[in-house]
Amino acid sequence: MEASVVSTAMPSVIRELRGESLYALPFAVYLLTSTVSSPLWGRGSDILGRKKLYLIGVLLFLVGSALCGAAQNMPWLIGARAVQGLGAGALLTISLTIVGELYSLQERGKVQAFISGVWGISGLAGPLLGGWLTDSLSWRWTFLVSLPFGVLAFALVARFLKQTGERRAARLDWPGAALFTAGSALIVWGLETRAWFLAGLGVLVLAGAIAAELRHPAPLLPMKALRERVPGVAFAGNLLGGAAYFGVIAYLPLYAQSLSGGGATAAGAILTPMLVGWTLTSILSARLIRVVPLARLSQLGFALLVVMFALLILAVHAPLWVTSALGFAVGMGMGFAMLSLLLAAQQSATGGELGAVTSGVLFARQMGGALGTAIMALLIGPAAIAAGGFELAEGLRRAYVLSLGLVAVAFALSLALPAVRAAPDTGAPPSLE
């Protein structure tokens, strides 16, 4: 819910805190810290077990949410979002790792359907609730509303979740984690502030991180697995899809609000169809994996994304209901592609690597989102963001063109996937066609 509730509140936030020039940073920093921390949470849970690290992640998320609600200026809000994102990095990563550990591929589809349903309800409620809270009370409540849910989640997990993941003798890759964090932060910050030297330095630091990872016996990211076809395609597909999708949705509420003249509630409504589409197809995918190879589902998803982003380019000045309808199909494409790639990567993971592989795929999606948000800000331009209306629509057209190119590359990569299909639950490995 927190991932979507903030988008509708940001226009009001920047008016009160006077942060127009920093509009993208609360999104980018949240995505950045959740991104760079997720591999550490995943690898740490492989070594230390899942439950303790999950509870620590919940606490960090709650502290960050409270600090966001109390923010008095944009730097405070950006810093609080960094703490919140750090906790968020644990929640999704460890949740999906636990599911992958407890259930076979066929059973996992059923469980993922429940998770997708919960995620969908939260995602649907998020934009509308965020808009209502902002218009009726204050944008601060879009952050504070997370607190009772987080406290309840902590209590339920502490009471009922049994420890999963075997503790094993290995050491965390702290140098790799530090290099990945520094490199990713430099790239995103450099792109956001147009400090090209910092962005270039970030690329060099990330290259150093990869070199360090290749030499480490238990790397933060599963470098050996990522050289294999299925995890490698899953990583690349999530990186490209995340950049295309999350880079665009950061700016759609602002456009809707400027065009309609409505409040945050109207701005939130434009995200709802995307979330509905993602949720419905995630649930549908979880059932289809019994009869349809995972590769075919991912190819279907990326093909939908290619067609829809092409139509968005043509319909950039169309009424908002047209954008919403196309957004629904964009969400459908993400639902098909992202779930199938994650399940395929988990199915290919060897013993002791499940947490690292799961977090690696999520890292790619979130890193794509962080980079996409920053790059889209450059393409759209601060003047268009401030002006809204026609100028912002033209900026979004440039963003759609980039998104189209990204998902087209992802579709081409998905064609290399083997046709893995869930086998009957007999303990046998998945079939290959």
C-alpha positions in Angstrom: 0.0 0.0 0.0 2.8 2.4 0.8 4.3 2.0 -2.6 1.2 3.4 -4.3 -0.2 5.7 -1.6 2.7 8.1 -1.8 2.3 8.8 -5.6 -1.0 10.6 -5.1 0.2 12.6 -2.2 3.4 13.9 -3.8 1.9 16.9 -5.6 0.6 18.2 -2.2 3.8 17.4 -0.5 6.0 19.4 -2.9 3.6 22.4 -2.6 3.8 22.4 1.2 7.5 21.6 1.5 8.5 23.6 -1.6 10.3 20.8 -3.3 9.4 21.0 -7.0 13.0 20.5 -8.1 13.3 17.4 -5.9 10.0 15.8 -6.9 11.5 12.5 -8.1 13.9 12.0 -5.1 11.3 10.6 -2.6 10.4 7.9 -5.2 14.0 7.3 -6.3 15.5 7.1 -2.8 12.8 4.8 -1.5 13.4 2.5 -4.5 17.2 2.9 -4.2 17.4 1.8 -0.5 14.9 -1.0 -0.9 16.8 -2.1 -4.0 20.4 -2.1 -2.7 19.4 -3.6 0.6 17.3 -6.5 -0.8 20.3 -8.6 -1.9 21.8 -8.2 1.6 18.5 -9.2 3.2 18.2 -12.2 0.8 21.7 -13.5 1.3 21.5 -12.8 5.0 18.4 -14.9 5.3 20.2 -17.7 3.5 22.8 -17.6 6.2 21.0 -16.5 9.4 17.4 -17.7 8.7 14.4 -15.7 7.7 12.2 -14.8 10.7 14.6 -12.5 12.7 15.7 -10.5 9.7 12.0 -10.1 8.6 11.1 -8.6 12.0 14.0 -6.2 11.8 12.8 -5.1 8.4 9.3 -4.4 9.7 10.7 -2.3 12.5 12.9 -0.2 10.1 9.9 0.3 7.9 7.7 1.5 10.8 10.4 3.9 12.0 10.8 5.3 8.4 7.0 5.7 8.1 6.8 7.7 11.3 9.7 9.9 10.3 8.1 10.6 6.9 4.8 11.7 8.6 6.8 14.1 10.8 8.9 15.6 7.9 9.3 19.4 8.0 11.3 19.8 4.8 12.2 17.9 1.6 15.7 16.7 2.8 14.0 15.3 6.0 11.4 13.5 3.9 14.0 12.1 1.5 16.1 10.8 4.4 13.0 9.2 6.1 12.1 7.6 2.8 15.6 6.1 2.7 15.0 4.4 6.1 11.5 3.3 5.0 13.0 1.8 1.9 15.7 0.0 3.8 13.0 -1.9 5.8 10.9 -2.5 2.7 13.9 -4.2 1.1 13.5 -7.0 3.7 9.7 -7.4 3.5 9.1 -8.5 -0.1 12.4 -10.3 -0.5 12.1 -12.5 2.5 8.3 -13.1 2.1 8.8 -14.5 -1.4 11.9 -16.4 -0.4 9.8 -18.1 2.4 7.1 -19.0 -0.2 9.7 -20.4 -2.5 11.2 -22.5 0.3 8.0 -23.9 1.7 6.1 -24.9 -1.5 6.7 -26.7 -4.7 6.3 -24.8 -8.0 2.7 -26.0 -8.4 1.7 -25.2 -4.8 3.6 -21.9 -5.1 1.2 -20.8 -7.7 -1.7 -21.1 -5.3 0.1 -19.2 -2.6 1.2 -16.5 -5.0 -2.5 -16.1 -6.0 -3.3 -15.3 -2.4 -0.4 -12.9 -2.1 -1.3 -11.2 -5.4 -4.8 -10.8 -4.1 -3.6 -9.1 -0.9 -1.2 -7.0 -2.9 -3.9 -6.1 -5.3 -6.3 -5.0 -2.6 -3.6 -2.9 -1.0 -2.5 -1.5 -4.3 -6.1 -0.6 -5.2 -6.8 1.0 -1.8 -3.4 2.9 -1.8 -4.0 5.5 -4.5 -7.6 6.2 -3.5 -6.9 6.2 0.2 -3.8 8.4 -0.3 -5.9 10.9 -2.3 -8.7 10.9 0.3 -6.3 11.3 3.2 -4.5 14.1 1.5 -7.6 16.0 0.5 -9.5 15.4 3.8 -6.8 15.4 6.4 -3.1 15.9 5.4 -0.5 14.2 3.2 1.2 13.2 6.4 -1.5 10.6 7.0 -0.5 8.8 3.8 2.7 7.7 5.7 1.2 7.4 9.2 -1.6 5.1 8.0 1.0 2.3 7.6 1.8 2.2 11.3 -1.2 0.2 12.6 -0.8 -2.3 9.7 2.9 -2.7 10.4 2.4 -3.2 14.1 -0.2 -5.9 13.4 2.1 -7.6 10.9 5.0 -7.6 13.4 2.8 -9.3 16.0 1.4 -11.9 13.6 4.8 -12.8 12.2 6.4 -12.9 15.7 3.7 -15.2 16.9 3.0 -17.6 14.1 5.8 -17.7 11.6 8.1 -20.7 12.1 11.8 -20.2 11.5 12.8 -21.1 7.9 16.1 -21.3 6.2 19.0 -23.2 7.6 21.8 -21.4 9.3 25.0 -22.2 7.5 28.7 -21.3 7.9 29.2 -18.4 5.5 30.1 -14.7 5.8 28.1 -11.9 4.3 29.8 -10.0 1.5 30.1 -6.6 3.2 32.6 -5.1 0.7 30.3 -6.0 -2.1 27.3 -4.6 -0.3 29.1 -1.3 0.3 30.2 -1.0 -3.3 26.7 -1.9 -4.7 25.1 0.7 -2.3 27.6 3.4 -3.2 27.6 2.8 -6.9 23.8 2.6 -7.2 23.4 5.8 -5.1 25.9 7.7 -7.1 24.2 6.7 -10.4 20.7 7.7 -9.3 21.8 10.9 -7.6 23.9 11.8 -10.5 21.1 11.3 -13.0 18.6 13.2 -10.8 20.9 16.2 -10.3 22.4 16.0 -13.8 25.9 15.6 -12.2 27.3 13.4 -14.9 30.6 12.9 -13.1 28.8 11.3 -10.2 26.7 9.1 -12.5 29.9 8.0 -14.3 31.7 7.4 -11.0 28.7 5.2 -10.0 29.1 3.0 -13.0 32.8 2.5 -12.2 32.0 1.7 -8.6 29.4 -0.8 -9.7 32.0 -2.4 -12.0 34.2 -2.7 -9.0 31.4 -4.3 -7.0 30.9 -6.9 -9.7 34.6 -7.7 -9.7 34.5 -8.2 -6.0 31.4 -10.3 -6.2 33.0 -12.7 -8.7 35.8 -13.4 -6.2 33.7 -13.8 -3.1 32.7 -17.4 -2.0 29.2 -16.2 -0.9 28.5 -13.1 -3.1 25.7 -10.7 -2.3 24.2 -11.5 -5.7 24.4 -15.1 -7.0 26.9 -14.4 -9.7 27.3 -18.0 -10.8 23.5 -18.5 -11.1 23.1 -15.2 -13.0 25.4 -16.5 -15.7 22.9 -19.3 -16.4 20.2 -18.6 -18.9 17.0 -18.6 -16.8 18.2 -16.5 -13.9 20.0 -14.2 -16.3 17.0 -13.6 -18.4 14.8 -13.1 -15.3 17.3 -10.6 -13.9 17.5 -8.6 -17.2 13.7 -8.8 -17.8 12.9 -7.4 -14.3 15.5 -4.6 -14.7 14.1 -3.5 -18.0 10.4 -4.0 -17.1 10.9 -2.2 -13.7 12.5 0.8 -15.4 9.7 1.1 -18.0 6.8 0.7 -15.6 7.9 2.4 -12.4 9.6 5.2 -14.3 6.3 6.2 -15.9 3.9 5.7 -13.0 5.8 8.2 -10.8 4.6 11.0 -13.2 1.1 9.9 -14.2 -0.7 11.2 -11.1 0.9 14.6 -11.5 -0.2 14.7 -15.1 -3.8 13.6 -14.2 -4.1 16.2 -11.5 -2.8 19.0 -13.8 -5.1 18.0 -16.6 -8.3 17.5 -14.6 -7.7 20.2 -12.1 -8.9 17.8 -9.4 -7.3 16.9 -6.1 -5.2 14.0 -5.1 -8.2 11.6 -5.3 -8.5 12.2 -9.0 -4.7 11.8 -9.4 -4.9 8.4 -7.6 -7.6 7.1 -9.8 -5.3 6.9 -12.9 -3.1 4.4 -11.2 -5.9 2.1 -10.2 -6.4 0.3 -13.6 -2.7 -0.5 -13.8 -2.8 -2.1 -10.3 -6.0 -4.0 -11.2 -4.4 -5.3 -14.4 -1.3 -6.5 -12.6 -3.2 -8.1 -9.8 -5.7 -10.0 -12.0 -3.0 -11.4 -14.3 -0.8 -12.3 -11.4 -3.7 -14.4 -10.0 -4.4 -15.8 -13.4 -0.8 -16.6 -14.0 -0.6 -18.5 -10.8 -3.3 -20.9 -12.2 -2.0 -21.0 -15.7 1.4 -22.3 -14.8 -0.1 -25.8 -14.4 -0.7 -25.9 -18.2 1.3 -23.1 -19.8 5.1 -22.9 -19.7 6.5 -20.0 -17.7 8.4 -18.8 -20.7 5.2 -18.4 -22.7 3.6 -16.4 -19.9 6.6 -14.0 -19.7 6.6 -13.6 -23.5 2.9 -12.8 -23.5 3.5 -10.2 -20.8 6.3 -8.4 -22.6 4.4 -8.6 -25.9 1.4 -6.8 -24.2 3.8 -4.2 -22.8 5.3 -3.5 -26.2 1.9 -3.0 -27.8 0.5 -0.8 -25.0 3.5 1.5 -24.7 3.3 2.0 -28.5 -0.4 2.9 -28.1 0.4 5.3 -25.2 2.8 7.2 -27.5 0.0 7.7 -30.0 -2.6 8.5 -27.4 -0.6 10.9 -25.2 -3.1 13.7 -25.6 -6.2 11.5 -25.4 -8.7 11.8 -22.6 -7.6 10.3 -19.2 -10.0 7.4 -19.5 -8.0 6.3 -22.6 -4.8 6.4 -20.6 -6.4 4.5 -17.8 -7.6 1.8 -20.2 -4.2 1.4 -21.7 -2.7 1.5 -18.2 -4.9 -1.5 -17.3 -3.3 -3.5 -20.2 0.2 -2.3 -19.1 -0.5 -3.7 -15.7 -1.7 -7.0 -17.3 1.6 -7.3 -19.1 3.6 -6.7 -15.9 1.5 -9.3 -14.0 2.2 -12.0 -16.6 5.9 -11.2 -17.1 7.1 -10.5 -13.5 5.5 -13.5 -11.7 6.6 -16.0 -14.4 10.2 -14.7 -14.4 10.4 -14.9 -10.6 9.0 -18.4 -10.5 11.3 -19.6 -13.3 14.3 -18.1 -11.4 13.3 -19.7 -8.1 12.8 -23.1 -9.8 16.3 -23.0 -11.2 17.9 -22.0 -7.9 20.3 -24.6 -6.3 20.5 -25.4 -2.6 21.4 -22.5 -0.4 20.9 -19.9 -3.2 17.1 -19.4 -3.0 17.2 -16.2 -1.0 20.0 -14.8 -3.1 18.3 -15.7 -6.4 15.0 -14.3 -5.2 16.5 -11.1 -3.9 18.6 -10.8 -7.1 15.5 -10.8 -9.3 13.7 -8.3 -7.0 16.9 -6.2 -6.9 16.9 -6.0 -10.7 13.2 -4.9 -10.8 13.6 -2.3 -8.1 16.9 -1.0 -9.5 15.3 -0.7 -12.8 12.5 1.4 -11.1 15.0 3.7 -9.4 17.0 4.2 -12.5 13.8 4.6 -14.6 12.4 7.2 -12.3 15.6 9.3 -12.5 16.0 8.9 -16.3 12.3 9.7 -16.9 12.8 12.9 -15.0 15.6 13.9 -17.4 13.4 13.0 -20.4 10.4 14.8 -19.2 12.3 17.8 -17.8 11.7 19.9 -14.7 10.0 22.7 -16.7 7.4 20.3 -18.1 6.9 18.8 -14.6 6.3 22.3 -13.2 4.0 23.4 -16.1 1.8 20.3 -16.4 -0.8 20.0 -19.1 0.4 19.9 -22.7 4.1 20.3 -21.9 4.0 17.4 -19.4 2.1 15.2 -21.9 4.9 15.8 -24.4 7.4 14.9 -21.7 5.5 11.7 -21.0 5.6 10.9 -24.7 9.4 10.8 -24.6 9.1 8.6 -21.5 6.8 6.2 -23.3 9.2 6.0 -26.2 12.0 4.9 -23.8 9.7 2.4 -22.1 8.8 0.9 -25.4 12.4 0.3 -26.3 13.1 -1.2 -22.9 10.2 -3.7 -23.0 11.0 -4.6 -26.6 14.5 -5.7 -25.6 13.0 -7.6 -22.6 10.6 -9.4 -25.0 13.5 -10.4 -27.3 15.4 -11.8 -24.3 12.4 -13.8 -23.1 12.4 -15.7 -26.3 15.6 -17.5 -25.1 13.8 -19.0 -22.1 13.2 -22.8 -22.0 9.6 -23.8 -21.8 9.5 -24.7 -18.1 6.1 -25.9 -16.8 5.0 -27.0 -13.4 4.9 -30.8 -13.0 2.4 -32.6 -10.9 3.3 -32.4 -7.3 5.2 -35.7 -7.1 8.6 -34.3 -6.2 9.8 -34.5 -9.8 11.6 -31.6 -11.4 9.7 -29.4 -13.8 9.3 -30.6 -17.3 11.1 -29.0 -20.2 9.5 -28.8 -23.6 
